[in-house]
Amino acid sequence: PIYMELLSFGDTGWGDELFFATLMTIAVSIAAMAIGFVFALIFTPLKLSKNKTLNVIGNCYTTIIRGVPELLVIYLLFFGGTGAVMYVASIFGYDGYIEINAFITGALAIGIISGAYSTEVFRGAILSIDKGQFEASKVLGIKKSIQFYKVILPQMLRLSIPNLSNVWQITLKDTSLISVTGLVEIMRQSYIAAGSTRDPLFFYSVAAALYLVLTFLSMKIINKLEIRFNKGY
């Protein structure tokens, strides 16, 4: 069948290109999720802080990032980031063109978006922890840094898993937006294949199937993690 030939590996098919594009999608998603996790760990304490200035900084981050389109964030970072780097380089006497790596730009942009949602997830998880545990830690004289890593963080992660699964799904699907940077992931490769073969319906259907497979496998892994972290509760 012609469609099986189109998905074959080798010079006559697009199977190998779509396979590597899928790996790229997974790589960007994992990198973005990790970056978002770091942003969340930074901004969650700011949102929970009693210091008004820190609280405003945390609220501005989550409000602005969640309030503007994801594609706009990618455009701002991809085009604005290049301009900013070139401006800094010009200060040091370099006037050549500098292009930021598409993978780094895409992962960072989606990571910033992911971090805004993860921050709200972590904030909600911390607020749901019994206040008695904070009081007990204080009575026992446990330092705040140790309290965070030994008492708060493990429970925060356990309570966050269901909502973090939603953040992962958003992150996974948002990778389709970075095709505008030229990075060849599932959506970009499907676009190239559709244009080359003039069969957009088939290749976009394949792209949809690949995203559904990744989503299904992700949910299986996340469900196992949830069961593991909830043992004893």
C-alpha positions as CSV (number, residue, x, y, z in Angstrom):
1,P,0.0,0.0,0.0
2,I,1.1,3.5,-0.8
3,Y,0.7,4.8,2.8
4,M,2.9,2.0,4.2
5,E,5.5,3.0,1.7
6,L,5.3,6.6,2.8
7,L,6.0,5.5,6.4
8,S,8.8,3.1,5.5
9,F,12.4,3.7,6.6
10,G,15.0,4.7,4.0
11,D,15.1,6.9,1.0
12,T,11.6,6.1,-0.2
13,G,9.7,6.8,3.0
14,W,9.4,9.2,5.9
15,G,9.4,6.7,8.7
16,D,13.0,7.4,9.9
17,E,12.5,11.2,9.7
18,L,9.3,11.0,11.8
19,F,11.0,8.7,14.3
20,F,13.8,11.2,14.9
21,A,11.3,14.0,15.0
22,T,9.4,12.1,17.7
23,L,12.7,11.7,19.7
24,M,13.3,15.5,19.3
25,T,9.8,16.2,20.7
26,I,10.4,14.0,23.7
27,A,13.9,15.6,24.3
28,V,12.4,19.2,24.1
29,S,9.5,18.2,26.4
30,I,11.8,16.7,29.1
31,A,14.2,19.6,28.9
32,A,11.4,22.1,29.1
33,M,9.8,20.3,32.0
34,A,13.1,20.3,33.9
35,I,13.6,24.0,33.2
36,G,10.0,24.7,34.3
37,F,10.6,22.7,37.5
38,V,13.6,24.9,38.3
39,F,11.5,28.1,37.7
40,A,8.7,26.7,39.9
41,L,11.2,26.0,42.8
42,I,12.4,29.6,42.5
43,F,9.0,31.4,42.2
44,T,6.8,29.2,44.5
45,P,8.6,30.6,47.6
46,L,8.1,34.1,46.2
47,K,4.4,33.6,45.8
48,L,4.1,32.3,49.3
49,S,6.4,34.9,50.8
50,K,5.0,37.5,53.3
51,N,7.4,40.0,51.7
52,K,5.2,42.2,49.4
53,T,8.0,42.8,46.9
54,L,8.8,39.2,46.5
55,N,5.2,38.3,46.4
56,V,4.6,40.8,43.6
57,I,7.5,39.4,41.6
58,G,6.1,35.9,41.9
59,N,2.6,37.0,40.9
60,C,3.8,39.0,38.0
61,Y,5.7,36.0,36.6
62,T,2.7,33.6,36.8
63,T,0.1,36.2,35.7
64,I,2.0,37.5,32.7
65,I,3.2,34.1,31.4
66,R,-0.2,32.5,31.8
67,G,-1.9,35.5,30.4
68,V,-0.2,35.8,27.0
69,P,-0.3,33.2,24.2
70,E,2.4,30.6,24.3
71,L,3.5,31.3,20.7
72,L,4.1,35.0,21.7
73,V,6.5,33.8,24.4
74,I,8.4,31.7,21.9
75,Y,8.6,34.6,19.4
76,L,9.8,37.0,22.1
77,L,12.5,34.7,23.2
78,F,13.6,33.5,19.8
79,F,13.7,36.9,18.0
80,G,14.1,39.1,21.1
81,G,16.7,36.8,22.6
82,T,18.8,36.9,19.5
83,G,18.6,40.7,19.5
84,A,19.6,40.9,23.2
85,V,22.6,38.6,22.7
86,M,23.8,40.6,19.7
87,Y,23.4,43.9,21.6
88,V,25.5,42.5,24.5
89,A,28.1,41.2,22.0
90,S,28.2,44.6,20.3
91,I,29.2,46.2,23.7
92,F,32.3,44.0,23.7
93,G,33.1,44.9,20.1
94,Y,31.5,42.0,18.2
95,D,29.2,43.2,15.4
96,G,28.5,39.8,13.6
97,Y,25.2,38.0,13.5
98,I,24.5,35.6,16.4
99,E,21.8,33.0,16.2
100,I,20.6,31.2,19.3
101,N,20.3,27.4,19.0
102,A,16.7,26.5,18.2
103,F,16.6,23.6,20.7
104,I,17.8,25.8,23.5
105,T,15.4,28.6,22.6
106,G,12.4,26.2,22.3
107,A,13.2,24.3,25.5
108,L,13.7,27.6,27.5
109,A,10.5,29.2,26.1
110,I,8.3,26.2,26.8
111,G,10.1,25.8,30.2
112,I,9.2,29.3,31.2
113,I,5.6,28.6,30.3
114,S,5.7,25.2,32.1
115,G,7.3,26.9,35.1
116,A,4.4,29.3,35.5
117,Y,1.8,26.5,35.7
118,S,4.1,24.3,37.9
119,T,4.5,27.3,40.3
120,E,0.7,27.4,40.8
121,V,0.6,23.6,41.3
122,F,3.4,23.7,43.9
123,R,1.8,26.6,45.7
124,G,-1.5,24.7,46.0
125,A,0.3,21.6,47.1
126,I,2.2,23.4,49.9
127,L,-0.9,25.2,51.1
128,S,-2.7,21.8,51.4
129,I,0.0,20.4,53.7
130,D,-1.2,20.2,57.3
131,K,0.0,23.3,59.2
132,G,0.8,21.1,62.2
133,Q,3.8,19.8,60.4
134,F,5.2,23.2,60.0
135,E,4.6,23.9,63.7
136,A,6.2,20.6,64.7
137,S,9.3,21.3,62.6
138,K,9.6,24.7,64.3
139,V,9.2,23.3,67.8
140,L,11.9,20.7,67.0
141,G,14.2,23.4,66.0
142,I,14.6,22.2,62.4
143,K,16.2,24.8,60.1
144,K,14.0,26.2,57.3
145,S,16.3,24.9,54.6
146,I,16.2,21.3,56.1
147,Q,12.5,21.7,56.7
148,F,11.9,22.4,53.1
149,Y,13.9,19.4,51.7
150,K,13.0,16.9,54.4
151,V,9.4,17.8,55.2
152,I,7.8,20.0,52.6
153,L,9.4,18.9,49.3
154,P,8.5,15.2,49.5
155,Q,4.9,15.9,50.4
156,M,4.7,18.7,47.8
157,L,5.8,16.3,45.1
158,R,3.4,13.6,46.1
159,L,0.5,16.1,46.2
160,S,1.6,17.7,42.9
161,I,1.8,14.6,40.7
162,P,-1.9,14.6,39.5
163,N,-1.7,18.3,38.4
164,L,1.9,18.0,37.1
165,S,0.6,15.4,34.7
166,N,-1.6,18.1,33.2
167,V,1.4,20.4,33.0
168,W,3.3,17.7,31.2
169,Q,0.5,17.3,28.7
170,I,0.5,21.0,28.0
171,T,4.3,21.0,27.7
172,L,4.2,18.1,25.3
173,K,1.7,19.7,23.0
174,D,3.3,23.1,23.2
175,T,6.4,21.6,21.5
176,S,4.4,21.8,18.3
177,L,4.7,25.6,18.5
178,I,8.4,25.6,18.3
179,S,8.3,24.5,14.7
180,V,8.3,28.2,13.9
181,T,12.0,28.3,15.1
182,G,13.0,25.7,12.5
183,L,13.5,22.9,15.0
184,V,12.5,19.6,13.3
185,E,10.0,18.0,15.8
186,I,6.8,16.1,15.0
187,M,4.8,19.0,13.7
188,R,7.7,20.5,11.6
189,Q,8.5,17.1,10.1
190,S,4.9,16.4,9.3
191,Y,4.7,19.8,7.6
192,I,7.8,19.1,5.5
193,A,6.5,15.6,4.5
194,A,3.0,16.9,3.7
195,G,4.5,19.6,1.4
196,S,6.8,17.1,-0.3
197,T,4.2,14.5,-1.0
198,R,1.1,16.8,-1.2
199,D,-0.7,14.6,1.2
200,P,-1.3,16.8,4.2
201,L,-4.3,14.8,5.6
202,F,-2.2,11.6,5.9
203,F,0.9,13.1,7.5
204,Y,-1.1,15.4,9.9
205,S,-3.1,12.3,10.9
206,V,0.2,10.5,11.6
207,A,1.3,13.5,13.7
208,A,-1.9,13.3,15.7
209,A,-1.4,9.6,16.2
210,L,2.2,10.1,17.4
211,Y,1.0,12.8,20.0
212,L,-1.7,10.5,21.2
213,V,0.8,7.6,21.7
214,L,3.2,9.9,23.6
215,T,0.2,11.1,25.7
216,F,-1.0,7.6,26.4
217,L,2.5,6.3,27.4
218,S,3.1,9.4,29.6
219,M,-0.1,8.8,31.5
220,K,0.9,5.2,32.1
221,I,4.2,6.3,33.6
222,I,2.6,9.1,35.6
223,N,0.0,6.8,37.1
224,K,2.7,4.4,38.2
225,L,4.6,7.3,39.8
226,E,1.4,8.4,41.6
227,I,0.8,4.9,43.0
228,R,4.5,4.7,44.1
229,F,4.5,8.1,45.9
230,N,1.2,7.4,47.6
231,K,2.2,4.1,49.2
232,G,1.4,4.3,52.9
233,Y,-1.3,7.0,52.5
